[in-house]
């Protein structure tokens, strides 16, 4: 028995690729808007367990509008390349990871006056 390479019995052309018909770019645009809106709604400033415990231990109470302002400033800082920021308000000082939008630690302003802050590359001052 001699090995032979057999030609294909039937040569069939490949099927034509199916094309995707788009009615308009309007559906894509609406989907993008909905996705962006959904992401914006879900993103909020997170507070680490460590920072949450510091807020409780030190009796620091921050108003909701202040948290919103901190979050918007952190987003702005993130766009400018800031990774970790010191945020100073009238009530407290926070070290915030702009990359993760997470408060890492918190202290009142008196305690912050005696501290040395390292490993930050941005500062945000909020007077309210």
Phi and psi in degrees as a GROMACS rama.xvg file:
@    title "Ramachandran Plot"
@    xaxis  label "Phi"
@    yaxis  label "Psi"
@TYPE xy
-102.727  134.013  UNK-2
-70.6592  129.953  UNK-3
-126.539  144.13  UNK-4
-91.2001  119.58  UNK-5
-93.1681  134.57  UNK-6
-69.599  157.279  UNK-7
-61.2388  140.501  UNK-8
-67.0462  -46.1978  UNK-9
-129.039  125.216  UNK-10
-96.0259  116.285  UNK-11
-112.973  138.681  UNK-12
-68.5783  151.142  UNK-13
-67.577  144.924  UNK-14
-67.3045  149.839  UNK-15
-67.6813  140.006  UNK-16
-66.5157  142.919  UNK-17
-77.0956  144.09  UNK-18
-104.007  146.9  UNK-19
-93.9769  123.003  UNK-20
-95.3179  123.746  UNK-21
-106.109  134.664  UNK-22
-74.9742  -40.2881  UNK-23
-170.516  168.68  UNK-24
-77.6816  -5.18184  UNK-25
-64.7336  -38.8338  UNK-26
-66.2391  -40.6023  UNK-27
-62.4905  -42.5997  UNK-28
-63.1513  -43.5208  UNK-29
-63.598  -40.8026  UNK-30
-63.2334  -43.6991  UNK-31
-62.2584  -41.8871  UNK-32
-62.0635  -44.773  UNK-33
-64.2628  -41.0822  UNK-34
-64.7153  -46.1166  UNK-35
-62.1712  -43.9478  UNK-36
-62.4083  -42.0524  UNK-37
-63.6583  -42.3318  UNK-38
-65.9892  -42.8538  UNK-39
-62.0219  -39.797  UNK-40
-66.3557  -39.1577  UNK-41
-76.8011  -27.6158  UNK-42
-78.9371  120.973  UNK-43
-139.946  161.4  UNK-44
-67.4338  124.141  UNK-45
-92.5752  153.827  UNK-46
-122.176  122.167  UNK-47
-66.168  161.164  UNK-48
-61.3547  -38.0573  UNK-49
-61.0855  -48.6264  UNK-50
-64.8717  -39.3018  UNK-51
-60.9758  -41.6804  UNK-52
-66.263  -39.9749  UNK-53
-63.1986  -41.4882  UNK-54
-61.1089  -42.7954  UNK-55
-68.3099  -47.6188  UNK-56
-61.3991  -37.1412  UNK-57
-96.0033  0.00937772  UNK-58
64.5733  35.3164  UNK-59
-89.2492  123.72  UNK-60
-120.487  120.156  UNK-61
-114.447  132.328  UNK-62
-67.1926  152.065  UNK-63
-58.4743  -39.6542  UNK-64
-66.4855  -31.3133  UNK-65
-68.6373  -41.3005  UNK-66
-60.3095  -41.3269  UNK-67
-63.5035  -40.6199  UNK-68
-67.4428  -40.8369  UNK-69
-59.6783  -45.7019  UNK-70
-62.7987  -43.1016  UNK-71
-65.3392  -37.8268  UNK-72
-69.4433  -34.9409  UNK-73
-66.2306  -41.5116  UNK-74
-60.4908  -42.9055  UNK-75
-63.1249  -43.7547  UNK-76
-63.4964  -39.8708  UNK-77
-60.134  -41.3779  UNK-78
-64.5804  -26.616  UNK-79
-91.1259  4.44143  UNK-80
96.8756  4.60195  UNK-81
-72.9755  135.303  UNK-82
-103.49  -43.9893  UNK-83
-132.713  133.35  UNK-84
-130.894  148.845  UNK-85
-95.4679  126.01  UNK-86
-114.244  120.766  UNK-87
-109.093  126.453  UNK-88
-118.847  178.34  UNK-89
-64.3152  -32.4284  UNK-90
-91.0543  -34.2342  UNK-91
-152.883  173.733  UNK-92
-126.107  140.47  UNK-93
-131.625  143.707  UNK-94
-103.862  124.144  UNK-95
-125.738  132.707  UNK-96
-81.4017  111.19  UNK-97
-70.6272  -33.1704  UNK-98
-60.7405  -44.3021  UNK-99
-97.2493  -4.85163  UNK-100
50.8761  51.9324  UNK-101
-131.034  131.537  UNK-102
-74.5699  122.882  UNK-103
-88.6891  -45.4143  UNK-104
-150.534  163.636  UNK-105
-143.926  148.21  UNK-106
-154.131  159.33  UNK-107
-76.1025  166.937  UNK-108
-64.744  -35.4574  UNK-109
-63.2981  -45.4271  UNK-110
-65.0587  -37.6876  UNK-111
-64.2327  -29.6047  UNK-112
-64.0904  -24.0409  UNK-113
-101.149  3.25318  UNK-114
-98.3696  155.059  UNK-115
-108.994  123.548  UNK-116
-100.893  125.371  UNK-117
-120.929  167.218  UNK-118
59.5751  34.9541  UNK-119
-119.689  150.337  UNK-120
-129.805  26.5655  UNK-121
-166.61  155.121  UNK-122
-137.889  140.469  UNK-123
-128.144  127.25  UNK-124
-112.904  124.323  UNK-125
-121.018  114.989  UNK-126
-104.351  116.254  UNK-127
